[in-house]
């Protein structure tokens, strides 16, 4: 099957660490400590062990269009040919932040260099919220998804190994998705998978998916998860 590309969002909650030692002076940079917290195993994507979930906190909300254009210029005019950037909104408590989420930065020492490239493209960065520490963050990313359809209700991610998208039958906000995920994990064999809420724009429609990270998963197991999500939501409606 040919690859498909969609625009959409990922919503999740993560623990994030402040990277003051690897940021430009007087800027606020975060990274995800454990990008797949629901999965407990040794098989993680290479991106999970590199400085590859990096968030540059910006001084205001810049459009995704501006981020894409700037990233393409940086890729064309610097050694960072593989940068992959998204727009992200982060919340911790009552504090809301806007950011550029960047994949494929080769090393931690390259982080300030990449930031300088974005500064040259007109981006400003927020001063540190605090100098160090761990923050519990809710994150919403806007990004492109490159996928292959392997079942009527399932996509396989073409850039990330072991990652799949299972179409949901109902409309979810984050609170409902989180509640449902806990319930499903309590009622399924082998609960060792990580889940996030994905919303894709498809054929003039908005469709919700579960993003599943689980090495060695098969279609039957993914369909079982889909069934469990539907069953739990139906139980709330009774």
C-alpha beads as a LAMMPS data file, in Angstrom:
LAMMPS data file: protein, C-alpha beads

238 atoms
237 bonds

1 atom types
1 bond types

-500.0 500.0 xlo xhi
-500.0 500.0 ylo yhi
-500.0 500.0 zlo zhi

Masses

1 110.0

Atoms # bond

1 1 1 0.000 0.000 0.000
2 1 1 1.156 3.559 -0.638
3 1 1 1.970 5.934 2.173
4 1 1 -0.639 8.479 3.266
5 1 1 -0.033 11.858 4.851
6 1 1 -2.423 13.619 7.212
7 1 1 -2.402 16.697 9.381
8 1 1 -3.522 16.344 12.968
9 1 1 -2.620 16.559 16.634
10 1 1 -1.297 14.409 19.466
11 1 1 -2.448 14.995 23.050
12 1 1 -0.611 13.399 25.973
13 1 1 0.784 13.976 29.452
14 1 1 4.511 13.718 30.162
15 1 1 7.174 14.408 32.748
16 1 1 9.575 16.975 31.325
17 1 1 13.013 18.113 32.461
18 1 1 14.436 21.621 32.139
19 1 1 17.659 21.583 30.085
20 1 1 19.343 24.784 31.281
21 1 1 22.853 23.389 30.646
22 1 1 22.109 22.818 26.948
23 1 1 20.091 25.936 26.082
24 1 1 20.988 29.408 24.946
25 1 1 21.486 31.727 27.952
26 1 1 18.257 33.018 29.468
27 1 1 16.030 30.675 27.449
28 1 1 13.659 27.891 28.463
29 1 1 14.178 24.426 26.935
30 1 1 12.502 21.163 27.953
31 1 1 12.779 17.531 26.989
32 1 1 10.591 14.516 27.687
33 1 1 12.192 12.225 30.241
34 1 1 10.364 9.068 29.190
35 1 1 8.538 9.538 25.875
36 1 1 6.580 6.265 26.201
37 1 1 5.673 6.038 29.910
38 1 1 2.990 3.377 29.474
39 1 1 5.446 0.930 27.929
40 1 1 7.872 -0.832 30.254
41 1 1 10.489 -2.614 28.178
42 1 1 13.829 -2.346 26.447
43 1 1 12.690 -1.833 22.848
44 1 1 12.409 1.924 22.432
45 1 1 12.805 4.001 19.269
46 1 1 16.221 5.544 18.745
47 1 1 14.516 8.916 19.192
48 1 1 13.709 7.982 22.781
49 1 1 17.391 7.720 23.719
50 1 1 18.691 10.796 21.850
51 1 1 18.013 14.523 22.451
52 1 1 15.041 14.137 20.179
53 1 1 11.970 15.308 22.071
54 1 1 13.214 18.851 22.575
55 1 1 10.878 21.784 23.218
56 1 1 12.047 25.368 22.650
57 1 1 9.645 27.521 24.678
58 1 1 8.877 30.628 22.628
59 1 1 8.050 34.139 23.773
60 1 1 4.649 34.011 22.050
61 1 1 2.529 31.740 19.878
62 1 1 4.064 31.467 16.413
63 1 1 2.027 29.917 13.621
64 1 1 2.724 26.373 12.491
65 1 1 3.187 27.801 8.992
66 1 1 6.044 29.998 10.250
67 1 1 7.628 27.028 12.017
68 1 1 7.459 24.883 8.875
69 1 1 8.899 27.599 6.638
70 1 1 11.709 28.352 9.087
71 1 1 12.547 24.662 9.536
72 1 1 12.790 24.131 5.784
73 1 1 15.156 27.114 5.469
74 1 1 17.332 25.797 8.304
75 1 1 17.458 22.340 6.706
76 1 1 18.480 23.871 3.367
77 1 1 21.213 26.114 4.791
78 1 1 22.758 24.219 7.703
79 1 1 24.060 20.737 8.561
80 1 1 20.723 19.901 10.219
81 1 1 19.136 18.283 7.179
82 1 1 16.827 15.956 9.117
83 1 1 15.127 18.379 11.506
84 1 1 11.467 17.632 12.100
85 1 1 9.612 20.430 13.900
86 1 1 6.053 20.780 15.175
87 1 1 4.009 23.403 16.991
88 1 1 3.226 22.518 20.592
89 1 1 1.144 23.945 23.429
90 1 1 2.105 22.913 26.969
91 1 1 0.240 23.297 30.258
92 1 1 1.443 22.820 33.827
93 1 1 -1.011 23.910 36.484
94 1 1 -2.382 27.247 35.299
95 1 1 0.721 28.044 33.253
96 1 1 0.469 27.810 29.464
97 1 1 3.469 27.804 27.143
98 1 1 3.987 27.756 23.375
99 1 1 6.894 25.942 21.806
100 1 1 8.679 24.459 18.832
101 1 1 9.049 20.701 19.346
102 1 1 12.109 19.481 17.432
103 1 1 13.162 15.962 16.470
104 1 1 16.505 14.811 15.040
105 1 1 18.940 17.136 16.792
106 1 1 22.168 15.090 16.642
107 1 1 23.565 15.857 20.127
108 1 1 22.719 17.911 23.187
109 1 1 25.538 20.301 22.295
110 1 1 23.750 21.059 19.017
111 1 1 20.653 22.372 20.824
112 1 1 21.845 25.997 21.243
113 1 1 23.097 26.038 17.637
114 1 1 19.688 24.960 16.360
115 1 1 18.063 27.585 18.594
116 1 1 20.300 30.244 17.058
117 1 1 19.125 29.138 13.632
118 1 1 15.493 29.635 14.674
119 1 1 16.353 33.015 16.228
120 1 1 17.790 34.073 12.866
121 1 1 14.411 33.159 11.349
122 1 1 12.621 35.598 13.658
123 1 1 11.720 33.447 16.671
124 1 1 12.039 34.709 20.228
125 1 1 12.392 32.504 23.291
126 1 1 10.897 32.775 26.741
127 1 1 13.059 33.360 29.776
128 1 1 13.300 30.377 32.143
129 1 1 10.161 29.586 34.127
130 1 1 12.579 28.069 36.659
131 1 1 16.238 27.104 36.391
132 1 1 15.986 23.351 36.867
133 1 1 13.671 20.549 37.839
134 1 1 10.954 18.216 36.595
135 1 1 7.547 19.429 35.421
136 1 1 4.356 17.449 34.815
137 1 1 3.057 18.759 31.493
138 1 1 0.053 18.209 29.275
139 1 1 1.116 18.554 25.642
140 1 1 -0.755 19.100 22.393
141 1 1 1.321 18.813 19.207
142 1 1 0.243 19.858 15.725
143 1 1 2.106 17.823 13.118
144 1 1 2.134 15.778 9.914
145 1 1 1.515 12.038 10.091
146 1 1 3.013 9.726 7.460
147 1 1 1.225 6.387 7.701
148 1 1 0.372 3.169 5.885
149 1 1 -3.101 1.687 6.174
150 1 1 -2.820 -1.957 7.282
151 1 1 -6.488 -2.487 8.225
152 1 1 -9.747 -0.593 7.749
153 1 1 -9.304 0.888 11.236
154 1 1 -5.515 0.833 11.683
155 1 1 -2.573 2.863 10.388
156 1 1 1.108 2.028 10.831
157 1 1 3.495 4.944 11.384
158 1 1 6.107 5.069 8.618
159 1 1 8.669 7.063 10.615
160 1 1 8.435 5.420 14.048
161 1 1 8.856 1.692 14.579
162 1 1 6.273 -0.116 16.708
163 1 1 3.785 2.780 16.500
164 1 1 0.196 2.359 15.302
165 1 1 -3.000 4.411 15.116
166 1 1 -6.311 2.693 15.874
167 1 1 -9.502 4.512 14.883
168 1 1 -11.942 5.204 17.698
169 1 1 -15.690 4.989 17.254
170 1 1 -16.448 7.910 19.583
171 1 1 -15.352 11.501 20.055
172 1 1 -12.851 11.949 22.875
173 1 1 -11.497 14.837 24.893
174 1 1 -8.353 14.266 26.949
175 1 1 -10.147 13.568 30.239
176 1 1 -12.391 10.911 28.688
177 1 1 -9.453 9.364 26.835
178 1 1 -7.336 9.200 29.990
179 1 1 -10.160 7.659 32.016
180 1 1 -10.871 5.119 29.274
181 1 1 -7.201 4.178 28.909
182 1 1 -6.890 3.375 32.622
183 1 1 -10.058 1.271 32.455
184 1 1 -8.910 -0.624 29.350
185 1 1 -5.519 -1.399 30.874
186 1 1 -7.295 -2.856 33.908
187 1 1 -9.327 -5.187 31.674
188 1 1 -6.934 -6.498 29.038
189 1 1 -4.162 -9.071 28.984
190 1 1 -0.687 -7.618 28.528
191 1 1 -1.334 -3.992 29.436
192 1 1 2.250 -3.060 28.569
193 1 1 1.589 -0.422 25.912
194 1 1 1.745 3.361 25.729
195 1 1 -1.250 5.310 24.442
196 1 1 -1.864 8.886 23.331
197 1 1 -4.875 10.612 21.794
198 1 1 -4.506 11.520 18.113
199 1 1 -6.926 13.579 16.038
200 1 1 -6.574 13.479 12.245
201 1 1 -8.235 15.602 9.576
202 1 1 -9.460 13.161 6.935
203 1 1 -11.763 13.753 3.961
204 1 1 -13.349 16.907 5.439
205 1 1 -13.858 15.101 8.738
206 1 1 -12.180 14.969 12.160
207 1 1 -11.420 11.453 13.410
208 1 1 -9.974 10.373 16.774
209 1 1 -7.382 7.604 17.066
210 1 1 -5.433 5.850 19.803
211 1 1 -1.714 6.082 19.158
212 1 1 -0.264 2.805 20.426
213 1 1 3.409 2.153 21.027
214 1 1 4.053 -1.546 21.586
215 1 1 6.841 -3.670 20.039
216 1 1 5.663 -6.976 18.607
217 1 1 1.992 -6.016 18.533
218 1 1 -0.325 -7.640 15.957
219 1 1 -3.573 -6.503 14.350
220 1 1 -5.729 -8.775 16.524
221 1 1 -4.366 -7.168 19.683
222 1 1 -4.914 -3.662 18.277
223 1 1 -8.499 -4.537 17.375
224 1 1 -9.006 -5.884 20.898
225 1 1 -7.895 -2.502 22.279
226 1 1 -10.322 -0.757 19.920
227 1 1 -13.141 -2.991 21.158
228 1 1 -12.277 -2.331 24.808
229 1 1 -12.338 1.448 24.285
230 1 1 -15.764 1.233 22.621
231 1 1 -17.122 -1.048 25.362
232 1 1 -16.049 1.316 28.128
233 1 1 -17.590 4.390 26.509
234 1 1 -20.843 2.470 25.945
235 1 1 -20.847 1.526 29.647
236 1 1 -20.720 5.233 30.555
237 1 1 -23.746 5.919 28.357
238 1 1 -25.945 3.232 29.922

Bonds

1 1 1 2
2 1 2 3
3 1 3 4
4 1 4 5
5 1 5 6
6 1 6 7
7 1 7 8
8 1 8 9
9 1 9 10
10 1 10 11
11 1 11 12
12 1 12 13
13 1 13 14
14 1 14 15
15 1 15 16
16 1 16 17
17 1 17 18
18 1 18 19
19 1 19 20
20 1 20 21
21 1 21 22
22 1 22 23
23 1 23 24
24 1 24 25
25 1 25 26
26 1 26 27
27 1 27 28
28 1 28 29
29 1 29 30
30 1 30 31
31 1 31 32
32 1 32 33
33 1 33 34
34 1 34 35
35 1 35 36
36 1 36 37
37 1 37 38
38 1 38 39
39 1 39 40
40 1 40 41
41 1 41 42
42 1 42 43
43 1 43 44
44 1 44 45
45 1 45 46
46 1 46 47
47 1 47 48
48 1 48 49
49 1 49 50
50 1 50 51
51 1 51 52
52 1 52 53
53 1 53 54
54 1 54 55
55 1 55 56
56 1 56 57
57 1 57 58
58 1 58 59
59 1 59 60
60 1 60 61
61 1 61 62
62 1 62 63
63 1 63 64
64 1 64 65
65 1 65 66
66 1 66 67
67 1 67 68
68 1 68 69
69 1 69 70
70 1 70 71
71 1 71 72
72 1 72 73
73 1 73 74
74 1 74 75
75 1 75 76
76 1 76 77
77 1 77 78
78 1 78 79
79 1 79 80
80 1 80 81
81 1 81 82
82 1 82 83
83 1 83 84
84 1 84 85
85 1 85 86
86 1 86 87
87 1 87 88
88 1 88 89
89 1 89 90
90 1 90 91
91 1 91 92
92 1 92 93
93 1 93 94
94 1 94 95
95 1 95 96
96 1 96 97
97 1 97 98
98 1 98 99
99 1 99 100
100 1 100 101
101 1 101 102
102 1 102 103
103 1 103 104
104 1 104 105
105 1 105 106
106 1 106 107
107 1 107 108
108 1 108 109
109 1 109 110
110 1 110 111
111 1 111 112
112 1 112 113
113 1 113 114
114 1 114 115
115 1 115 116
116 1 116 117
117 1 117 118
118 1 118 119
119 1 119 120
120 1 120 121
121 1 121 122
122 1 122 123
123 1 123 124
124 1 124 125
125 1 125 126
126 1 126 127
127 1 127 128
128 1 128 129
129 1 129 130
130 1 130 131
131 1 131 132
132 1 132 133
133 1 133 134
134 1 134 135
135 1 135 136
136 1 136 137
137 1 137 138
138 1 138 139
139 1 139 140
140 1 140 141
141 1 141 142
142 1 142 143
143 1 143 144
144 1 144 145
145 1 145 146
146 1 146 147
147 1 147 148
148 1 148 149
149 1 149 150
150 1 150 151
151 1 151 152
152 1 152 153
153 1 153 154
154 1 154 155
155 1 155 156
156 1 156 157
157 1 157 158
158 1 158 159
159 1 159 160
160 1 160 161
161 1 161 162
162 1 162 163
163 1 163 164
164 1 164 165
165 1 165 166
166 1 166 167
167 1 167 168
168 1 168 169
169 1 169 170
170 1 170 171
171 1 171 172
172 1 172 173
173 1 173 174
174 1 174 175
175 1 175 176
176 1 176 177
177 1 177 178
178 1 178 179
179 1 179 180
180 1 180 181
181 1 181 182
182 1 182 183
183 1 183 184
184 1 184 185
185 1 185 186
186 1 186 187
187 1 187 188
188 1 188 189
189 1 189 190
190 1 190 191
191 1 191 192
192 1 192 193
193 1 193 194
194 1 194 195
195 1 195 196
196 1 196 197
197 1 197 198
198 1 198 199
199 1 199 200
200 1 200 201
201 1 201 202
202 1 202 203
203 1 203 204
204 1 204 205
205 1 205 206
206 1 206 207
207 1 207 208
208 1 208 209
209 1 209 210
210 1 210 211
211 1 211 212
212 1 212 213
213 1 213 214
214 1 214 215
215 1 215 216
216 1 216 217
217 1 217 218
218 1 218 219
219 1 219 220
220 1 220 221
221 1 221 222
222 1 222 223
223 1 223 224
224 1 224 225
225 1 225 226
226 1 226 227
227 1 227 228
228 1 228 229
229 1 229 230
230 1 230 231
231 1 231 232
232 1 232 233
233 1 233 234
234 1 234 235
235 1 235 236
236 1 236 237
237 1 237 238
